[in-house]
Amino acid sequence: MRKAIIIASLVGSGLMILDSLNVGSAIAGFLLGGVIPYTNYVITPDQTLALIFFISGFFMSRAVVAIAVRVPAHLFDKHQDA
């Protein structure tokens, strides 16, 4: 119970810090308008789309590798008895 309270307090503190920094607004501005957070730079829609695809591809490949590592090796054994 004590550990749950500590974790909940840490998560709550983290959310309050992110809210005070307006992180949600910065992410929305980047995704919708291409505005680099906390700067005056604006990138083109093509660059924004390419960056989003690159980042999502990175996370998807990590997820696929994590799933593939957990698959038992005997599923890929070619010499299984039918």
MOKAWO-V914513 format. One record per residue. N is the residue number from 1. RES is the residue in one letter. SS is DSSP state (~ for helix, > for strand, _ for the rest). OMEGA is omega in whole degrees, -180 to 180 (NA if undefined). D_LAST is the distance of its C-alpha to the last C-alpha in whole Angstrom. Layout:
# MOKAWO-V914513
n->(N,N)
res->(RES,RES)
ss->(SS,SS)
omega->(OMEGA,OMEGA)
d_last->(D_LAST,D_LAST)
This chain:
# MOKAWO-V914513
n->(1,2,3,4,5,6,7,8,9,10,11,12,13,14,15,16,17,18,19,20,21,22,23,24,25,26,27,28,29,30,31,32,33,34,35,36,37,38,39,40,41,42,43,44,45,46,47,48,49,50,51,52,53,54,55,56,57,58,59,60,61,62,63,64,65,66,67,68,69,70,71,72,73,74,75,76,77,78,79,80,81,82)
res->(M,R,K,A,I,I,I,A,S,L,V,G,S,G,L,M,I,L,D,S,L,N,V,G,S,A,I,A,G,F,L,L,G,G,V,I,P,Y,T,N,Y,V,I,T,P,D,Q,T,L,A,L,I,F,F,I,S,G,F,F,M,S,R,A,V,V,A,I,A,V,R,V,P,A,H,L,F,D,K,H,Q,D,A)
ss->(_,~,~,~,~,~,~,~,~,~,~,~,~,~,~,~,~,~,~,~,_,_,~,~,~,~,~,~,~,~,~,~,~,_,>,_,_,_,_,_,_,>,_,_,~,~,~,~,~,~,~,~,~,~,~,~,~,~,~,~,~,~,~,~,~,~,~,~,~,~,_,_,~,~,~,~,_,_,_,_,_,_)
omega->(-179,180,179,179,179,-180,179,178,178,178,178,178,179,178,178,178,179,178,-180,178,-178,-179,179,178,180,179,178,178,178,-177,-176,-174,180,-180,177,-175,175,174,175,-179,177,178,-177,178,179,178,178,180,179,179,179,178,179,-179,179,176,177,-179,178,179,176,179,179,179,179,178,-178,179,-178,-179,180,-176,-177,176,-179,-178,-177,-175,179,176,-178,NA)
d_last->(50,52,49,49,52,52,49,51,54,53,51,54,56,54,54,58,58,56,58,61,60,59,56,54,57,57,53,54,57,54,52,54,57,56,58,57,58,61,62,64,62,60,57,56,54,52,52,51,48,47,47,45,42,42,42,40,37,38,37,34,33,33,31,28,28,29,26,24,25,24,20,18,17,13,13,14,12,11,9,6,4,0)
